[in-house]
Amino acid sequence: MSVITYNYSTDKNKKLSDHFSVGEFASPSDYNGNYPAQVLIDSDLIDVLEMVYSHFGADKCIINSGYRSSSCDKAVGGSGYGPHTQGMAADAYYYKNGSPIPSRLISCYLQDIDNSGIGYCCGGNPNGTHIDVLARYWHGDERDYSVTVSDYYSYTGTTKSEVYGS
């Protein structure tokens, strides 16, 4: 784990990996149309995002929300100190051939690779997945935060062949 602090204005185009840049982790919608001065991003998070990208053969990933300042996190309903505020989380939407890759598939894959934080149906969207690498266990359904999931396969009715191919 290595959290790096980037300067948004000078580093926004800096490539973090083959598919992700600093600027993608600072959403103006999180900041009332503005961007934060600094963006924190954990290298482990980038590794996990790339693993999902590669596994599903994605051709695009949109980070709906990455780093959030404490005040921004509170403004969007967070605690003000969760994984987004530490640069350890992203709400991601993956696509292949122009079609969204469902959160149920991504959640099952993340469970299989022992990812510590998974939010199925991020923001209530069946194609969004909250992915975080904070060193604690949270697997839930973001349509109902009171639901904790012990097995995404049984919870979503997904088969291994759907996640890994035949």
DSSP file with accessible surface (Angstrom, degrees, kcal/mol):
  #  RESIDUE AA STRUCTURE BP1 BP2  ACC     N-H-->O    O-->H-N    N-H-->O    O-->H-N    TCO  KAPPA ALPHA  PHI   PSI    X-CA   Y-CA   Z-CA
    1    1 A M              0   0  147      0, 0.0     2,-0.3     0, 0.0    41,-0.0   0.000 360.0 360.0 360.0 132.0    0.0    0.0    0.0
    2    2 A S        -     0   0   58      2,-0.0    41,-2.4     0, 0.0     2,-0.6  -0.865 360.0-160.5-148.9 107.5    1.3    3.4   -1.0
    3    3 A V  E     -A   42   0A  55     -2,-0.3     2,-0.4    39,-0.3    39,-0.2  -0.814  13.9-166.2 -90.1 126.3   -1.0    6.4   -0.9
    4    4 A I  E     -A   41   0A  69     37,-2.3    37,-2.1    -2,-0.6     2,-0.6  -0.923  14.2-139.4-115.1 137.9    0.4    9.3   -3.0
    5    5 A T  E     -A   40   0A  75     -2,-0.4     2,-0.3    35,-0.2    35,-0.2  -0.860  23.4-168.0 -97.5 123.4   -0.9   12.8   -2.8
    6    6 A Y  E     -A   39   0A  26     33,-3.0    33,-2.5    -2,-0.6     2,-0.7  -0.838  25.0-123.3-109.5 149.7   -1.1   14.5   -6.3
    7    7 A N  E  >  -A   38   0A  70     -2,-0.3     4,-2.8    31,-0.2     5,-0.3  -0.831  23.2-148.6 -88.1 117.2   -1.6   18.1   -7.2
    8    8 A Y  H  > S+     0   0   28     29,-2.6     4,-1.7    -2,-0.7    -1,-0.2   0.927  90.6  48.7 -57.6 -48.6   -4.8   18.1   -9.3
    9    9 A S  H  4 S+     0   0   83     28,-0.4    -1,-0.2     1,-0.2     4,-0.1   0.870 123.1  31.0 -65.6 -34.0   -3.9   21.1  -11.5
   10   10 A T  H  4 S+     0   0  104     -3,-0.1    -1,-0.2     1,-0.1    -2,-0.2   0.732 129.2  36.0 -95.0 -21.9   -0.3   19.9  -12.4
   11   11 A D  H >< S+     0   0   45     -4,-2.8     3,-2.4     1,-0.1    11,-0.4   0.411  77.9 108.2-111.4   1.7   -0.9   16.1  -12.2
   12   12 A K  T 3< S+     0   0   84     -4,-1.7    11,-2.5     1,-0.3    12,-0.3   0.802  87.1  43.2 -56.8 -28.9   -4.4   15.6  -13.6
   13   13 A N  T 3  S+     0   0  137      9,-0.2    -1,-0.3    -3,-0.2     2,-0.2   0.457  84.6 123.1 -94.9   1.4   -3.1   14.0  -16.9
   14   14 A K    <   -     0   0  109     -3,-2.4     8,-2.1     1,-0.1     2,-0.3  -0.433  63.5-126.9 -67.1 127.1   -0.5   11.9  -15.2
   15   15 A K  B     -B   21   0B 118     -2,-0.2     6,-0.3     6,-0.2     3,-0.1  -0.601  25.9-178.6 -76.4 131.1   -0.9    8.2  -16.1
   16   16 A L  S    S-     0   0   38      4,-3.0     2,-0.3    -2,-0.3     5,-0.2   0.636  71.8 -20.9 -97.5 -24.0   -1.1    5.9  -13.0
   17   17 A S  S    S-     0   0   28      3,-1.5    -1,-0.3    33,-0.0     3,-0.2  -0.902  90.3 -66.2-164.8-172.6   -1.5    2.7  -15.1
   18   18 A D  S    S+     0   0  135     -2,-0.3     3,-0.0     1,-0.2    -3,-0.0   0.809 131.3  22.4 -60.3 -30.6   -2.4    1.7  -18.6
   19   19 A H  S    S+     0   0   67      1,-0.1     2,-0.4    41,-0.0    -1,-0.2   0.446 112.5  67.7-120.6  -1.9   -6.1    2.7  -18.1
   20   20 A F        -     0   0    0     -3,-0.2    -4,-3.0     3,-0.0    -3,-1.5  -0.972  48.2-173.3-132.2 142.7   -6.2    5.3  -15.3
   21   21 A S  B >   -B   15   0B  24     -2,-0.4     3,-1.3    -6,-0.3     4,-0.4  -0.875  39.1-108.4-125.0 160.0   -5.0    8.9  -14.8
   22   22 A V  G >  S+     0   0    0     -8,-2.1     3,-2.2   -11,-0.4   -10,-0.2   0.895 112.9  62.2 -53.8 -46.5   -5.0   11.1  -11.7
   23   23 A G  G >  S+     0   0   18    -11,-2.5     3,-1.3   -12,-0.3    -1,-0.3   0.755  91.1  66.7 -57.8 -25.1   -7.8   13.4  -13.0
   24   24 A E  G <  S+     0   0   63     -3,-1.3    -1,-0.3   -12,-0.3    -2,-0.2   0.700  92.9  61.4 -69.2 -18.0  -10.3   10.5  -13.1
   25   25 A F  G <  S+     0   0    2     -3,-2.2    42,-1.7    -4,-0.4     2,-0.5   0.320  94.3  66.9 -95.3   9.1  -10.2   10.3   -9.3
   26   26 A A    <   -     0   0    3     -3,-1.3    -1,-0.1    40,-0.2    42,-0.1  -0.907  69.3-164.7-130.5 101.5  -11.5   13.8   -8.7
   27   27 A S    >>  -     0   0   17     -2,-0.5     3,-1.2    40,-0.4     4,-0.5  -0.751  17.3-147.8 -89.6 127.7  -15.1   14.3   -9.8
   28   28 A P  G >4>S+     0   0   42      0, 0.0     5,-2.8     0, 0.0     3,-1.1   0.813  98.4  66.3 -63.9 -24.8  -16.3   17.9  -10.2
   29   29 A S  G >45S+     0   0   83      1,-0.3     3,-0.7     3,-0.2    36,-0.1   0.815  97.0  55.1 -65.9 -25.3  -19.7   16.7   -9.1
   30   30 A D  G <45S+     0   0   18     -3,-1.2    -1,-0.3     1,-0.2    45,-0.1   0.685 113.7  41.3 -75.1 -18.5  -18.3   15.9   -5.7
   31   31 A Y  G X<5S-     0   0   32     -3,-1.1     3,-1.9    -4,-0.5    -1,-0.2  -0.132 119.2 -97.8-124.7  34.3  -17.0   19.5   -5.4
   32   32 A N  T < 5S-     0   0  156     -3,-0.7    -3,-0.2     1,-0.3     3,-0.1   0.885  91.3 -42.4  51.4  44.2  -19.9   21.6   -6.8
   33   33 A G  T 3 <S+     0   0   52     -5,-2.8    -1,-0.3     1,-0.3     2,-0.2   0.361 122.6  97.9  89.5  -7.1  -18.3   21.9  -10.2
   34   34 A N    <   -     0   0  112     -3,-1.9    -3,-0.3    -6,-0.5    -1,-0.3  -0.653  67.5-125.0-106.9 169.0  -14.8   22.5   -8.9
   35   35 A Y        -     0   0  107     -2,-0.2   -26,-0.1    -3,-0.1     2,-0.1  -0.858  27.3-108.8-111.9 150.2  -11.8   20.2   -8.5
   36   36 A P        -     0   0   16      0, 0.0   -28,-0.2     0, 0.0   -27,-0.1  -0.377  19.8-128.5 -72.4 155.7   -9.9   19.6   -5.3
   37   37 A A  S    S+     0   0   78    -29,-0.1   -29,-2.6     1,-0.1   -28,-0.4   0.887  94.0  35.2 -69.4 -37.9   -6.3   21.0   -5.0
   38   38 A Q  E     -A    7   0A 114    -31,-0.2     2,-0.4   -30,-0.1   -31,-0.2  -0.902  65.5-163.4-121.1 149.0   -5.0   17.6   -3.9
   39   39 A V  E     -A    6   0A   0    -33,-2.5   -33,-3.0    -2,-0.3     2,-0.4  -0.994   8.7-154.1-131.6 122.1   -6.0   14.1   -4.9
   40   40 A L  E     +A    5   0A  35     -2,-0.4     2,-0.4   -35,-0.2   -35,-0.2  -0.830  17.7 176.2 -95.5 134.1   -5.0   11.1   -2.8
   41   41 A I  E     -A    4   0A   3    -37,-2.1   -37,-2.3    -2,-0.4     2,-0.4  -0.980  22.8-140.5-142.5 128.2   -4.7    7.7   -4.6
   42   42 A D  E  >  -A    3   0A   0     45,-2.7     4,-1.5    -2,-0.4     3,-0.5  -0.710  11.7-141.5 -86.4 132.2   -3.6    4.4   -3.2
   43   43 A S  H  > S+     0   0   45    -41,-2.4     4,-2.2    -2,-0.4    -1,-0.1   0.833 102.3  59.8 -63.8 -30.2   -1.4    2.3   -5.6
   44   44 A D  H  > S+     0   0   56      2,-0.2     4,-2.2     1,-0.2    -1,-0.2   0.877 101.7  54.1 -64.9 -36.0   -3.2   -0.9   -4.4
   45   45 A L  H  > S+     0   0    1     -3,-0.5     4,-2.8     2,-0.2     5,-0.2   0.935 107.1  50.1 -62.8 -43.4   -6.5    0.6   -5.6
   46   46 A I  H  X S+     0   0    9     -4,-1.5     4,-2.5     1,-0.2    -2,-0.2   0.921 109.0  52.8 -61.1 -42.3   -5.0    1.1   -9.0
   47   47 A D  H  X S+     0   0   94     -4,-2.2     4,-2.1     1,-0.2    -1,-0.2   0.923 111.3  45.4 -59.6 -44.5   -3.8   -2.5   -9.1
   48   48 A V  H  X S+     0   0   15     -4,-2.2     4,-2.3     2,-0.2     5,-0.2   0.929 111.4  51.9 -67.0 -43.9   -7.3   -3.8   -8.2
   49   49 A L  H  X S+     0   0    0     -4,-2.8     4,-2.3     1,-0.2    -1,-0.2   0.908 111.7  47.9 -58.5 -40.2   -9.0   -1.6  -10.8
   50   50 A E  H  X S+     0   0   32     -4,-2.5     4,-2.8    -5,-0.2     5,-0.2   0.875 107.5  55.5 -68.9 -36.8   -6.6   -2.8  -13.4
   51   51 A M  H  X S+     0   0   80     -4,-2.1     4,-2.8     2,-0.2    -2,-0.2   0.923 110.6  45.0 -61.5 -43.8   -7.2   -6.5  -12.4
   52   52 A V  H  X S+     0   0    0     -4,-2.3     4,-2.2     2,-0.2     6,-0.3   0.939 112.4  52.5 -63.6 -45.9  -10.9   -6.0  -12.9
   53   53 A Y  H  X>S+     0   0   24     -4,-2.3     5,-2.2    -5,-0.2     4,-0.5   0.938 115.5  40.4 -54.5 -49.5  -10.3   -4.2  -16.2
   54   54 A S  H ><5S+     0   0   94     -4,-2.8     3,-0.9     3,-0.2    -1,-0.2   0.923 111.7  54.9 -68.1 -47.3   -8.1   -7.0  -17.5
   55   55 A H  H 3<5S+     0   0   57     -4,-2.8    -1,-0.2     1,-0.3    -2,-0.2   0.904 116.6  36.4 -57.1 -43.2  -10.2   -9.9  -16.2
   56   56 A F  H 3<5S-     0   0   23     -4,-2.2    -1,-0.3    -5,-0.2    -2,-0.2   0.455 106.4-122.5 -91.8   0.4  -13.3   -8.7  -17.9
   57   57 A G  T <<5 -     0   0   39     -3,-0.9    -3,-0.2    -4,-0.5    -4,-0.1   0.879  45.3-174.7  61.1  37.5  -11.6   -7.5  -21.1
   58   58 A A      < -     0   0   11     -5,-2.2    38,-0.3    -6,-0.3    -1,-0.1  -0.224  27.2-164.0 -64.1 152.7  -13.1   -4.0  -20.5
   59   59 A D  S    S+     0   0   77     36,-2.8     2,-0.3     1,-0.3    37,-0.2   0.416  75.1  19.7-113.6  -2.9  -12.6   -1.3  -23.0
   60   60 A K  E     -C   95   0C 103     35,-1.4    35,-2.8    -7,-0.1     2,-0.4  -0.970  54.6-170.8-161.6 147.0  -13.6    1.6  -20.7
   61   61 A C  E     -C   94   0C  11     -2,-0.3     2,-0.5    33,-0.2    33,-0.2  -0.981  10.3-158.4-139.4 129.4  -13.9    2.3  -17.0
   62   62 A I  E     -C   93   0C  73     31,-2.9    31,-2.1    -2,-0.4     2,-0.9  -0.944   9.1-148.9-107.9 123.8  -15.5    5.5  -15.6
   63   63 A I  E     -C   92   0C  14     -2,-0.5    29,-0.2    29,-0.2     3,-0.2  -0.844  14.2-176.0 -89.4 107.1  -14.6    6.5  -12.1
   64   64 A N  E    S+     0   0C  76     27,-2.7     2,-0.3    -2,-0.9    -1,-0.2   0.850  74.1   2.5 -73.4 -36.0  -17.8    8.2  -10.8
   65   65 A S  E     +C   91   0C   2     26,-0.9    26,-2.7    -3,-0.1    -1,-0.3  -0.923  69.9 152.3-154.5 124.8  -16.2    9.1   -7.5
   66   66 A G        +     0   0    0      1,-0.5   -40,-0.2    -2,-0.3    21,-0.1   0.293  61.6  19.4-115.4-110.8  -12.7    8.5   -6.3
   67   67 A Y        -     0   0   28    -42,-1.7    -1,-0.5    20,-0.1   -40,-0.4  -0.368  64.9-176.5 -66.8 139.2  -10.9   10.7   -3.8
   68   68 A R        -     0   0   30     16,-1.4    19,-0.2    -3,-0.1   -42,-0.0  -1.000  24.2-126.4-134.1 136.2  -13.1   12.9   -1.6
   69   69 A S     >  -     0   0   25     -2,-0.4     4,-2.9     1,-0.1     5,-0.2  -0.309  38.2-103.3 -66.8 165.2  -12.0   15.5    1.0
   70   70 A S  H  > S+     0   0   54      1,-0.2     4,-2.3     2,-0.2     5,-0.2   0.931 123.5  47.1 -59.0 -45.2  -13.6   15.0    4.4
   71   71 A S  H  > S+     0   0   89      1,-0.2     4,-2.2     2,-0.2    -1,-0.2   0.901 112.8  49.2 -66.9 -37.5  -16.1   17.8    3.8
   72   72 A C  H  > S+     0   0    6      2,-0.2     4,-1.6     1,-0.2     6,-0.2   0.925 109.1  52.8 -65.0 -43.0  -17.0   16.5    0.4
   73   73 A D  H  <>S+     0   0    6     -4,-2.9     5,-3.3     1,-0.2     3,-0.3   0.920 110.8  46.8 -60.3 -42.8  -17.5   13.0    1.7
   74   74 A K  H ><5S+     0   0  129     -4,-2.3     3,-1.7     1,-0.2    -1,-0.2   0.909 108.4  56.5 -64.6 -39.9  -19.9   14.4    4.4
   75   75 A A  H 3<5S+     0   0   87     -4,-2.2    -1,-0.2     1,-0.3    -2,-0.2   0.791 108.0  47.4 -64.6 -27.7  -21.7   16.5    1.8
   76   76 A V  T 3<5S-     0   0   68     -4,-1.6    -1,-0.3    -3,-0.3    -2,-0.2   0.230 131.4 -90.2 -98.9  13.6  -22.4   13.4   -0.3
   77   77 A G  T < 5S+     0   0   70     -3,-1.7    -3,-0.2     1,-0.3    -2,-0.1   0.500  85.3 128.0  98.3   4.3  -23.7   11.4    2.7
   78   78 A G  S   <S-     0   0   31     -5,-3.3    -1,-0.3    -6,-0.2    -8,-0.0  -0.241  70.5-107.2 -84.9-178.7  -20.4    9.8    3.8
   79   79 A S        -     0   0   52     -2,-0.1    -5,-0.1     1,-0.0    -1,-0.1   0.659  45.8-118.4 -82.6 -19.8  -18.9    9.8    7.3
   80   80 A G  S    S+     0   0    5    -11,-0.1    -7,-0.1    -7,-0.0    -6,-0.1   0.391 104.5  55.5  93.9  -2.8  -16.1   12.2    6.5
   81   81 A Y  S    S+     0   0  172     -8,-0.1   -11,-0.1   -11,-0.1   -12,-0.0   0.234  77.0 118.9-144.4  16.1  -13.3    9.6    7.2
   82   82 A G  S >> S-     0   0   12    -12,-0.1     3,-0.8     1,-0.1     4,-0.6   0.044  83.0 -75.9 -77.9-170.8  -14.1    6.6    5.0
   83   83 A P  G >4>S+     0   0   16      0, 0.0     5,-2.7     0, 0.0     3,-0.8   0.804 126.5  60.6 -63.1 -28.9  -12.0    5.0    2.3
   84   84 A H  G >45S+     0   0    8      1,-0.2   -16,-1.4     4,-0.2     3,-1.4   0.898 102.0  53.9 -63.8 -37.4  -12.7    7.7   -0.3
   85   85 A T  G <45S+     0   0   21     -3,-0.8    -1,-0.2     1,-0.3   -15,-0.1   0.652 109.1  49.3 -72.5 -13.2  -11.1   10.3    2.0
   86   86 A Q  G <<5S-     0   0   71     -3,-0.8    -1,-0.3    -4,-0.6    -2,-0.2   0.277 116.6-110.3-105.9   5.7   -8.0    8.2    2.2
   87   87 A G  T < 5S+     0   0    2     -3,-1.4   -45,-2.7   -19,-0.2   -42,-0.2   0.717  90.1 113.0  74.2  20.8   -7.6    7.7   -1.5
   88   88 A M      < +     0   0   11     -5,-2.7    45,-2.3   -47,-0.2    46,-0.4   0.224  62.5  59.0-111.9  13.8   -8.5    4.0   -1.1
   89   89 A A  E     + D   0 132C   1     -6,-0.5     2,-0.3    43,-0.2    43,-0.2  -0.992  48.2 179.9-145.7 152.4  -11.8    3.8   -2.9
   90   90 A A  E     - D   0 131C   0     41,-2.4    41,-3.0    -2,-0.3     2,-0.7  -0.988  26.1-136.9-147.6 142.5  -13.5    4.4   -6.2
   91   91 A D  E     -CD  65 130C  10    -26,-2.7   -27,-2.7    -2,-0.3   -26,-0.9  -0.916  40.8-168.2 -97.5 111.6  -17.0    4.0   -7.5
   92   92 A A  E     -CD  63 129C   0     37,-2.9    37,-2.4    -2,-0.7     2,-0.5  -0.839  26.9-167.4-117.1 144.7  -16.4    2.3  -10.9
   93   93 A Y  E     -C   62   0C  30    -31,-2.1   -31,-2.9    -2,-0.4     2,-0.3  -0.980  18.2-162.6-127.0 112.6  -18.5    1.6  -14.0
   94   94 A Y  E     -C   61   0C   0     33,-0.5     7,-2.9    -2,-0.5     2,-0.3  -0.749   4.6-166.6-100.0 147.6  -16.8   -0.8  -16.4
   95   95 A Y  E     -CE  60 100C  51    -35,-2.8   -36,-2.8    -2,-0.3   -35,-1.4  -0.966  11.2-169.9-133.9 147.8  -17.8   -1.3  -20.1
   96   96 A K  E >  S- E   0  99C  95      3,-2.8     3,-2.1    -2,-0.3   -38,-0.1  -0.987  80.9 -10.9-137.4 126.3  -17.1   -3.8  -22.8
   97   97 A N  T 3  S-     0   0  134     -2,-0.4    -1,-0.1     1,-0.3   -39,-0.0   0.856 129.7 -56.1  53.1  37.6  -18.1   -3.3  -26.4
   98   98 A G  T 3  S+     0   0   64      1,-0.2    -1,-0.3   -38,-0.0    -3,-0.0   0.390 117.1 109.0  80.9  -4.9  -20.1   -0.3  -25.3
   99   99 A S  E <  S-E   96   0C  74     -3,-2.1    -3,-2.8     1,-0.0    -1,-0.2  -0.853  73.1-110.0-106.9 142.3  -22.2   -2.3  -22.8
  100  100 A P  E     -E   95   0C  54      0, 0.0    -5,-0.3     0, 0.0    28,-0.1  -0.359  22.1-130.2 -68.0 144.2  -21.9   -2.0  -19.0
  101  101 A I        -     0   0   12     -7,-2.9    -7,-0.4    26,-0.2     5,-0.1  -0.871  37.3-113.3 -91.2 118.6  -20.4   -4.9  -17.1
  102  102 A P    >>  -     0   0   39      0, 0.0     4,-1.7     0, 0.0     3,-0.9  -0.197  10.1-127.6 -59.9 144.6  -22.9   -5.7  -14.3
  103  103 A S  H 3> S+     0   0    0     23,-2.7     4,-3.4     1,-0.2     5,-0.3   0.823 106.7  66.2 -58.2 -31.8  -21.9   -5.0  -10.7
  104  104 A R  H 3> S+     0   0   68     22,-0.5     4,-1.7     1,-0.2    -1,-0.2   0.893 104.3  44.5 -62.2 -36.5  -22.9   -8.6   -9.8
  105  105 A L  H <> S+     0   0   22     -3,-0.9     4,-2.2     2,-0.2    -1,-0.2   0.928 115.9  45.8 -71.3 -45.0  -20.1  -10.0  -11.9
  106  106 A I  H  X S+     0   0    0     -4,-1.7     4,-2.9     1,-0.2     5,-0.2   0.916 111.2  53.0 -65.3 -41.2  -17.5   -7.5  -10.7
  107  107 A S  H  X S+     0   0    0     -4,-3.4     4,-2.2     1,-0.2    -1,-0.2   0.910 109.4  48.9 -61.5 -42.4  -18.6   -8.1   -7.1
  108  108 A C  H  X S+     0   0    0     -4,-1.7     4,-2.2    -5,-0.3    -1,-0.2   0.925 112.2  48.4 -63.2 -44.1  -18.2  -11.8   -7.4
  109  109 A Y  H  X S+     0   0   23     -4,-2.2     4,-1.8     2,-0.2    -2,-0.2   0.935 110.7  50.5 -62.3 -44.9  -14.7  -11.4   -9.0
  110  110 A L  H  <>S+     0   0    0     -4,-2.9     5,-2.7     1,-0.2    -1,-0.2   0.890 109.1  52.2 -61.2 -38.5  -13.6   -9.0   -6.2
  111  111 A Q  H ><5S+     0   0   31     -4,-2.2     3,-1.6    -5,-0.2    -1,-0.2   0.928 107.7  52.5 -60.7 -44.1  -14.8  -11.5   -3.6
  112  112 A D  H 3<5S+     0   0   44     -4,-2.2    -2,-0.2     1,-0.3    -1,-0.2   0.814 109.1  48.2 -64.7 -31.1  -12.7  -14.2   -5.3
  113  113 A I  T 3<5S-     0   0   52     -4,-1.8    -1,-0.3    -5,-0.1    -2,-0.2   0.290 116.7-115.3 -93.5  12.9   -9.6  -12.1   -5.2
  114  114 A D  T < 5 +     0   0  143     -3,-1.6     2,-0.2     1,-0.2    -3,-0.2   0.838  46.2 179.1  60.4  38.6  -10.2  -11.3   -1.5
  115  115 A N      < -     0   0   11     -5,-2.7    -1,-0.2    -6,-0.1    18,-0.1  -0.517  25.6-139.0 -69.2 138.3  -10.7   -7.6   -2.0
  116  116 A S  S    S+     0   0   29     -2,-0.2    22,-2.5     1,-0.2     2,-0.5   0.821  80.6  39.2 -74.1 -32.0  -11.5   -6.0    1.3
  117  117 A G  E     +Fg 132 138C   0     15,-1.7    15,-2.1    20,-0.2     2,-0.4  -0.966  60.6 164.9-129.3 123.7  -14.2   -3.6    0.4
  118  118 A I  E     -Fg 131 139C   0     20,-2.7    22,-2.3    -2,-0.5     2,-0.6  -0.995  14.7-169.7-137.2 128.6  -17.0   -4.2   -2.1
  119  119 A G  E >   -Fg 130 140C   0     11,-2.5    11,-2.5    -2,-0.4     3,-0.6  -0.933  18.1-149.4-118.9 104.3  -20.2   -2.2   -2.6
  120  120 A Y  E 3  S+ g   0 141C  25     20,-2.8    22,-3.0    -2,-0.6    23,-0.3  -0.475  79.1  10.2 -70.9 139.8  -22.7   -4.0   -4.9
  121  121 A C  T >  S-     0   0    1      7,-0.5     3,-2.8     5,-0.2    -1,-0.2   0.942  91.2-142.3  55.5  55.2  -24.9   -1.7   -7.0
  122  122 A C  G X  S+     0   0    3      6,-2.4     3,-2.0    -3,-0.6     6,-0.2  -0.166  80.2   0.9 -50.9 128.6  -23.1    1.4   -6.1
  123  123 A G  G 3  S-     0   0   66      1,-0.3    -1,-0.3    -3,-0.1    -2,-0.1   0.704 131.9 -65.2  63.8  17.3  -25.5    4.3   -5.6
  124  124 A G  G <  S+     0   0   36     -3,-2.8    -1,-0.3     1,-0.3    -2,-0.2   0.458 104.2 131.7  84.0   1.5  -28.3    1.9   -6.4
  125  125 A N    X   -     0   0   60     -3,-2.0     3,-1.6    -4,-0.2    -1,-0.3  -0.754  55.8-144.5 -91.1 126.8  -27.1    1.4   -9.9
  126  126 A P  T 3  S+     0   0   77      0, 0.0   -23,-2.7     0, 0.0   -22,-0.5   0.612 100.5  48.3 -67.8  -6.9  -26.8   -2.3  -11.1
  127  127 A N  T 3  S+     0   0   43    -25,-0.3   -33,-0.5    -5,-0.2     2,-0.4   0.425  94.3  88.1-110.6  -1.0  -23.7   -1.4  -13.1
  128  128 A G    <   -     0   0    0     -3,-1.6    -6,-2.4    -6,-0.2    -7,-0.5  -0.797  53.6-170.1-101.9 141.8  -21.8    0.5  -10.5
  129  129 A T  E     -D   92   0C   0    -37,-2.4   -37,-2.9    -2,-0.4     2,-0.5  -0.992  18.2-141.1-133.3 126.8  -19.4   -1.1   -8.0
  130  130 A H  E     -DF  91 119C  13    -11,-2.5   -11,-2.5    -2,-0.4     2,-0.5  -0.767  26.0-172.7 -81.5 124.7  -17.7    0.5   -5.0
  131  131 A I  E     +DF  90 118C   0    -41,-3.0   -41,-2.4    -2,-0.5     2,-0.3  -0.985   9.7 165.6-122.7 122.0  -14.2   -0.9   -4.8
  132  132 A D  E     -DF  89 117C   0    -15,-2.1   -15,-1.7    -2,-0.5   -43,-0.2  -0.977  30.4-160.6-139.2 156.6  -12.0   -0.1   -1.8
  133  133 A V        +     0   0   21    -45,-2.3   -44,-0.1    -2,-0.3     2,-0.1   0.101  41.5 140.2-119.6  18.9   -8.7   -1.5   -0.4
  134  134 A L        -     0   0   34    -46,-0.4     2,-2.9     1,-0.1    -2,-0.1  -0.394  67.7-105.8 -63.9 141.3   -8.9   -0.2    3.1
  135  135 A A  S    S+     0   0  105     -2,-0.1     2,-0.3     2,-0.1    -1,-0.1  -0.321  91.8  79.5 -75.9  66.6   -7.7   -2.8    5.5
  136  136 A R  S    S-     0   0   87     -2,-2.9     2,-0.5     2,-0.1    -2,-0.0  -0.962  82.2-102.4-157.7 166.3  -11.1   -3.9    6.9
  137  137 A Y        +     0   0  136     -2,-0.3     2,-0.3   -20,-0.1   -20,-0.2  -0.835  44.6 151.6-103.4 123.1  -13.9   -6.1    5.7
  138  138 A W  E     +g  117   0C  55    -22,-2.5   -20,-2.7    -2,-0.5     2,-0.5  -0.867   5.9 165.4-148.5 115.9  -17.0   -4.6    4.2
  139  139 A H  E     +g  118   0C   8     -2,-0.3    10,-2.6   -22,-0.2     2,-0.3  -0.972  26.6 143.6-127.0 115.5  -19.2   -6.4    1.6
  140  140 A G  E     -gH 119 148C   0    -22,-2.3   -20,-2.8    -2,-0.5     2,-0.6  -0.839  52.7-107.1-144.7 179.7  -22.6   -4.9    1.1
  141  141 A D  E >   -gH 120 144C   2      6,-1.3     3,-1.6     3,-0.5     6,-0.4  -0.966  22.4-155.6-112.8 114.2  -25.4   -3.9   -1.1
  142  142 A E  T 3  S+     0   0   19    -22,-3.0     3,-0.3    -2,-0.6   -21,-0.1   0.519  89.8  70.4 -75.8  -0.7  -25.6   -0.2   -1.6
  143  143 A R  T 3  S+     0   0  136      1,-0.3    -1,-0.3   -23,-0.3     2,-0.3   0.731 119.8  16.5 -78.8 -21.8  -29.3   -0.3   -2.4
  144  144 A D  E X  S-H  141   0C  78     -3,-1.6     3,-2.4     3,-0.1    -3,-0.5  -0.787  71.1-161.8-151.5  98.7  -29.7   -1.1    1.3
  145  145 A Y  E 3  S+     0   0C 144     -3,-0.3    -3,-0.1     1,-0.3    -1,-0.0   0.605  87.0  69.6 -64.1 -10.6  -26.8   -0.3    3.5
  146  146 A S  E 3  S+     0   0C  97     -5,-0.1     2,-0.5    -6,-0.1    -1,-0.3   0.627  82.1  91.7 -80.6  -9.6  -28.1   -2.6    6.3
  147  147 A V  E <   -     0   0C  37     -3,-2.4    -6,-1.3    -6,-0.4     2,-0.4  -0.740  56.4-170.6 -91.5 122.7  -27.4   -5.6    4.1
  148  148 A T  E     -H  140   0C  97     -2,-0.5     2,-0.5    -8,-0.2    -8,-0.3  -0.947  14.6-144.6-108.4 134.3  -24.0   -7.3    4.5
  149  149 A V        +     0   0    4    -10,-2.6     3,-0.2    -2,-0.4   -10,-0.1  -0.860  22.0 179.1-106.0 128.5  -23.2   -9.9    1.9
  150  150 A S  S    S+     0   0  107     -2,-0.5     2,-0.3     1,-0.3    -1,-0.1   0.710  82.6  19.5 -96.1 -24.4  -21.2  -13.1    2.8
  151  151 A D     >  -     0   0   53      1,-0.1     4,-2.4   -12,-0.0    -1,-0.3  -0.843  58.8-166.8-149.0 108.3  -21.3  -14.6   -0.7
  152  152 A Y  H  > S+     0   0    0     -2,-0.3     4,-2.3     1,-0.2     6,-0.4   0.789  87.8  63.0 -66.6 -27.3  -22.0  -12.5   -3.8
  153  153 A Y  H  >>S+     0   0   21      2,-0.2     5,-1.5     1,-0.2     4,-1.2   0.970 112.5  33.4 -61.3 -52.4  -22.6  -15.6   -5.9
  154  154 A S  H  45S+     0   0   88      1,-0.2    -2,-0.2     2,-0.2    -1,-0.2   0.900 117.6  55.6 -72.3 -36.7  -25.5  -16.8   -3.9
  155  155 A Y  H  <5S+     0   0   90     -4,-2.4    -1,-0.2     1,-0.2    -2,-0.2   0.884 120.9  28.9 -62.1 -39.4  -26.7  -13.3   -3.1
  156  156 A T  H  <5S-     0   0   27     -4,-2.3    -1,-0.2    -5,-0.2    -2,-0.2   0.482 104.6-119.9-100.9  -6.9  -26.9  -12.3   -6.8
  157  157 A G  T  <5 +     0   0   61     -4,-1.2     2,-0.3     1,-0.2    -3,-0.2   0.818  60.8 153.1  70.8  29.8  -27.6  -15.7   -8.4
  158  158 A T      < -     0   0    9     -5,-1.5     2,-0.3    -6,-0.4    -1,-0.2  -0.691  34.7-142.6 -94.6 145.0  -24.4  -15.5  -10.4
  159  159 A T    >>  -     0   0   67     -2,-0.3     4,-1.2     1,-0.1     3,-0.6  -0.717  22.2-118.7-104.0 157.5  -22.5  -18.5  -11.6
  160  160 A K  H 3> S+     0   0  113     -2,-0.3     4,-3.2     1,-0.2     5,-0.3   0.868 114.9  59.7 -58.3 -37.3  -18.7  -19.0  -11.8
  161  161 A S  H 3> S+     0   0   71      1,-0.2     4,-1.9     2,-0.2    -1,-0.2   0.842 101.3  54.3 -65.6 -29.4  -19.0  -19.5  -15.6
  162  162 A E  H <4 S+     0   0   78     -3,-0.6    -1,-0.2     2,-0.2    -2,-0.2   0.867 116.2  38.2 -67.5 -34.9  -20.6  -16.0  -15.8
  163  163 A V  H  < S+     0   0    5     -4,-1.2    -2,-0.2    -3,-0.2    -1,-0.2   0.852 132.6  24.4 -83.4 -35.4  -17.6  -14.5  -14.1
  164  164 A Y  H  < S-     0   0  102     -4,-3.2    -3,-0.2     1,-0.2    -2,-0.2   0.404 106.2-115.6-113.8   1.0  -14.9  -16.7  -15.6
  165  165 A G     <        0   0   43     -4,-1.9    -1,-0.2    -5,-0.3    -2,-0.1  -0.075 360.0 360.0  81.3 168.7  -16.4  -17.8  -18.9
  166  166 A S              0   0  163     -4,-0.1    -4,-0.0    -2,-0.0     0, 0.0  -0.139 360.0 360.0 -76.8 360.0  -17.2  -21.4  -19.9
